Amino acid sequence: MPGHVVRELVDNDRIIGGLDAASTEIAMAFYRLFVKNGYCMATLARTAEMS
């Protein structure tokens, strides 16, 4: 969707994984700052990378 970068940031779903529970929660808090209409799914880092 060229030209719709802001829309993609706000609307797209995210799969977020960290090396441990604390880093995953920090990353989730960061993404929640701008992902308003998309779903943020917490998972393991390996799973997030494979997605």
Secondary structure, 3 states (H helix, E strand, C coil): CCCCHHHHHHHCCEEEEECCHHHHHHHHHHHHCCCCCCCEEEEEHHHHHHC
